Every structure is written in C-alpha cells, then in structure tokens.
Amino acid sequence: MNARPALVILICCCAGLSACTAAASKGPVTAVSTPAVGRPAPPSSAQAAQEYGFRAPAGSALSELGLDFQGPGVNPATLPQAEQAAIGKCGTITQDFTNAMQNGPLAGIGTLSNDLYNDVAKDAQVASATRAWVACMARNGYSFTQPQTVFFTELRTMFGGNRRVTPGSPVSPAANQAQIAVAVTDANCTAGADLAGIYFAVEASYEQQIVNANQQALTTAVRQYRAAYAKEVGKLPGLLKTASAQPFGSPAPGRPTSAAG
C-alpha cells in the first residue's frame, strides 16, 4: 500500500499554513479520540498493478493534468553561466523563504503532522490490518514488515540497487516481471486486509478532529502565510540582485522533522 502523506491538513490549506499561534501559550491541540470505521470502502481499483507494477509510465500523472512529460530535464551545468546563476539565485530565495516558514510559521504544522502520523501508526485498527497484510505477503513469499517500504525497496531492486534513477531508465524484462509480481501481491493483500480503506478512514477521522480543534489557529495561519508570501513576491527584484547563486546549504536549525521516516 502506498500511503499518502500523513497530514492532509496541509493539502486542505495547501501552501497556505503559517503558524498555529492563535493560542500561542498552549500550542496546537493534538488530542484525538479513536474512531470506529468498520470496513470502509477501499480506494480506487488497483488494476494498474497488473500492468505496470511500481513502474508507472513516465509522465502518466502529468498527462492526466494536461501536461506532457518530455523526459529528463536539462542538465543545469550545460546552460550558460548567467542562466545557471539565475537558477541558483531562485533556488536560494525559495530555500530561504521555506526555511523561514518552517522554523516559524510552519513549526506548529510540523507538530500536528508528526502527532497525526503517530496517532495513525498506533491505531489498533490500522495495526491489525497491517498484521493481516504482512501475513498475506509472507504466505506469498515476501518478507515485508511495513507496506510503506515496498515501493522504495522494489524501485531500488528493479534498477539494480541504485538509489537514484532517471525516468525512462531501462529495466530488464526479468526485473520488470519480478516487480509486477510484487505489486500485484501487494495490491491483493491490501484489498484482502482492507488496509488502505481502514488506514485512510482512520487518518481522515484524526485529521478532521485536529482541524476542528485548531480551526482558529489554522485560519490565522493561512492569513499570516499569505501576507508573508505577498511580501516576499514584492521583494523579488531586489532579492534577485543580492541572493547567493549557491543554494541548498545546511538545513536551518530547529526545522521540524517528520516522524514518517
């Protein structure tokens, strides 16, 4: 099962959350009650696992959005120096703004994200469905202990153990058939245990509880982030003149990390 990122609060508010500061003295409210979800309907059909496995055609997701994937991007090192410098400056500006938001405005959201992930991971219904999935995979000869690890394990295996792959990289027919077999088994075991249906229903319940408990803070956060973003856009001409062309330095101290691993 390819679990979606744990905090759909971020999806709901998109790039519009800044600080959970409406009740700054107490911090965000993270208490949740265990939901009773029963046997929820699973997500959409896993038919793609029978055809592509974990190796969906390059650009397929972009094509659904009306965009055309033309293969690997241009290597920045081949571009003129002035263009390379401009790209670097844009990277620096983006990184600086992201760090500022994560260390201040988004810090509360990081707390909510980690707590929510841990709530779902510890939920008895999710744990039971996960055990059923593990047993099903084992009966079919696969020794995975967590569904989240299947995709990345198979991705590395099919590309010969490489951790970095490029869209369109060749895969041997044997490796491709092997990863499709794993994907089909994963899809069948996920459906049999109702793992995806239970996981997403439990997650949605916890998310809604956290949103409800922090609605005022989230509303304030949206307003603060939008103001910071608009201010940053207004400073762009000046920033493009003064920003470093060497982005991606060390992460800023205190940046929240995800428990999702």
C-alpha positions, -999 to +999 in steps of 0.1 A: +000+000+000+014+034-010+001+055+020-005+092+012+014+118+033+001+118+068-012+153+070-040+162+046-044+193+067-015+206+046-034+196+014-066+213+026-047+245+033-021+238+006+008+263+007-012+285+030-004+275+065+019+295+086+016+295+124-006+278+149-004+310+171-040+318+179-034+302+213+003+305+214+006+300+251-009+265+249+003+254+214-017+233+189-044+209+202-034+174+192-057+152+213-079+128+193-104+101+200-101+067+184-126+063+156-148+033+148-145+029+110-157-006+105-150-019+070-147+012+048-147+010+010-112+008-003-097+034-026-098+032-064-090+000-083-056-015-082-058-026-118-026-006-126-006-030-105-014-058-131+000-037-159+029-016-146+036-026-110+055+001-093+068+014-126+041+036-140+048+051-174+069+082-172+047+113-173+014+095-167+005+116-138+014+148-156-005+137-186-037+135-165-031+171-156-028+181-192+010+183-192+034+165-214+065+149-200+094+151-224+119+130-204+147+140-181+152+178-177+181+198-190+214+195-170+219+229-155+257+225-159+252+227-197+234+261-196+252+295-199+267+308-167+243+337-165+214+313-166+230+290-141+234+319-117+198+329-121+186+294-114+209+294-083+195+327-071+159+315-074+169+283-055+184+304-027+153+327-025+130+297-024+151+279+002+154+309+025+117+316+024+109+279+030+133+277+060+118+309+075+083+295+072+093+261+086+112+275+116+085+299+125+051+299+108+050+262+099+065+249+131+031+243+146+020+225+115+051+202+118+040+193+153+005+185+141+019+164+112+041+143+135+014+138+161-011+128+134+012+103+118+019+088+152-018+086+160-025+066+128+006+044+133-005+034+168-042+029+159-053-006+168-074-010+136-045+001+114-021-022+133-045-052+129-049-046+092-012-042+088-005-075+105-030-092+082-012-076+052+022-088+065+009-124+069-006-123+034+026-111+019+045-138+038+022-165+025+032-154-010+069-154-002+076-118+006+090-107+040+080-070+042+071-058+076+056-024+066+036-016+035+054+018+032+087+001+024+075-020-006+076+007-032+111+020-025+125-014-020+112-026-053+123+006-070+159+001-060+158-036-068+145-032-103+171-006-111+200-028-098+202-014-063+207+022-075+192+048-051+190+075-079+171+067-110+160+088-140+126+085-157+129+063-187+160+043-173+160+008-188+148-021-167+154-058-177+124-079-186+131-102-157+133-073-132+102-058-146+082-090-143+095-095-107+084-061-095+050-065-112+045-098-093+053-079-060+029-051-069+001-075-077+006-094-045+007-061-026-025-049-042-043-082-035-031-083+002-040-047+007-075-054-006-079-086+014-069-069+046-089-037+037-057-020+048-060+010+025-097+016+033-091+013+071-059+034+070-074+063+051-107+063+071-088+063+104-064+090+091-093+112+079-110+110+113-079+121+131-073+148+106-108+162+110-105+162+147-073+181+146-086+206+121-117+212+142-096+216+174-072+241+157-096+259+133-089+293+147-052+288+146-053+274+111-074+304+098-048+327+113-020+307+098-035+310+063-037+348+067-001+350+080+014+329+053-004+347+025+009+380+039+044+367+041+042+353+006+029+385-008+057+405+009+083+381-005+070+385-040+072+422-037+109+419-027+119+396-056+135+423-078+159+432-050+164+397-039+174+386-074+202+412-073+216+402-039+208+365-034+236+339-034+238+318-065+247+288-044+215+275-028+208+243-008+231+249+022+227+232+056+191+229+069+182+257+093+184+247+130+152+238+146+134+227+114+107+202+123+112+167+110+085+142+101+080+110+121+070+093+089+107+084+082 
